[in-house]
Amino acid sequence: MITAILGLCVLALGFMACDKENELPLKDQPVAEKPSFFNATVMDVQVPAAIFVNQPAEIFVKFIKPNPCYEFDNMQLSTEGFELGLSVFLEKPDPEVFCIQIIGEGEQTLTTTFNQPGWYQLMFNGPDGPETIEFRVSLPNRQ
């Protein structure tokens, strides 16, 4: 009798494992499809005073966390010509874990390169809604 019950348990586990073979691990899913992720509000963006074509530029981003238990996951920079869209994604905390309910802050640096000179517009979700900053990318000085 015990052997039969163990056999059924092993068989059931085998079927459950087969169902999950075709699922992407959570880390490989697009952020929009991850149920535990949140698009953060950006408080401040600072770009370097001088940005040059094909040279790394570090963009400093400060964002709001709904509470300190939210963890930074990633930043995405979408580009369409000279228009850029910045999104900061946070991982929501486990609802079973107690977390003090005060607003937190986070900061990250995004390093990117630009392949064309010109004026760029960087759009992001600010505290009062959509915000845009404009900056210039120049050709490097030749000596």
N, C-alpha and C positions, 0 to 999 in steps of 0.2 A: 504494500500500500504506500509506504513512504517512498519507495523507488518510483512509483507511478506519479506521485505528486511532484517529486523533484524533476522527473522527466518533463512534465507539463510546464513547470516553471522555466526550465532551460529552453523549451520550445517557444514559450511566450516571449522570453527575452530575445531570442533569435529573431522573431518577427518584428519586435520593436526596434531592434538595431537596424534591420533592413529598411524600415521606413525612414530612417534618418540619414541613410547613406547619401541621398541626393541633395540634402540640405546644405547650404553654405554655412560654415562656421560664422558666428556673429561678427567676428572681426573682419571677415571678408565681404560682408553685406554692405551695399551702399548706405551711407549715413541716413538718408531719408527713410530707409526701410527699417532702421534699428528703432524698436519701440522705446528704448530706454535713453534716447538722446534728445537734447534740448538745444535750440539755436539761441545762443547768448546775446544779450544786449552789449554793444561795444560802447565804452565810455570815452575812450581816447585812442587816437591813432597818430603816431608820429613817424613821418618819413624823413630820411636824411635831407640835409640842405642841398646836397648835390648828388644826383643819381646819374650814372653814365651807362650808355648802351653796352650790353654784354658783360657788365661787371655786377657782382652780387650787391644787392641793396637790402639792408635790414630794416624792416618795418616793425615798429614797436606797437603792440596792441594791448590795451587794458580793457577788461570786460567785467560785467556784473555776474555774480553767481546768485541764484535765488536763495541759497543758503550755503554755508561753508562745506557741506558734504558733497556738493556737485563737484565732479572731477573733470579737468580739461581732457578732451579726447583729441581733437585736431582742429586745424584751420584750413579752410578751402578758399582759394582765390580763383574765381572764374574770370575769363577774359573774353571780350568781344571787341576787337579793334583796340581803341584807346579807353574803353570803359571796363572797369574791373569791379567785381562783386566780391566782398569779403564776408565770410561766414565763420563764426567760432562755434564749435560744437562741444557741449558738455555732456558727460554721462550722468544720468539721474541716479541718486542714491537709492539703495534698497529701501522700500517703504517700511520694512520691518525694523530698520535701524533708527534709533532716536538721533535726531540732529537738531541743534538749537536753531530756531527760526529767526535768523537775522541775515541781512544781505551781506554777501561776501564779495570779494574782488579777486581777480586773477590777472596775470599778465604773461604774455608770450611774445617772442620775436619771430617774425616770418621772414625768411631769406628767399629772395627771388631775383631773377634777372629780366631785363627788358631788351628786346631785340630791335626796337625802332625808337629813334628820337621823337620827341613831341610832348604835348601836354596830355596827361592822363587824368581821368576821373576815377576815384576810388569810392564806391558806394558801400554802405554798411547800415546795419540796424542800430541806430543810436537810441539814447534814452527817451527822446521825444518823437521817434519815428525814423524814417529813412534820412540818412545824412550823406553828404558828398564832400570829399576834399579833392583839390586839384593840385597836381605837382608836375614838374617838368623833368624829362629824361633827356640828357644831352649827349652829344658825341664826345668821346674822351679827348682830352687835349693831346695833341701830338707834339713831341719835342724833337 
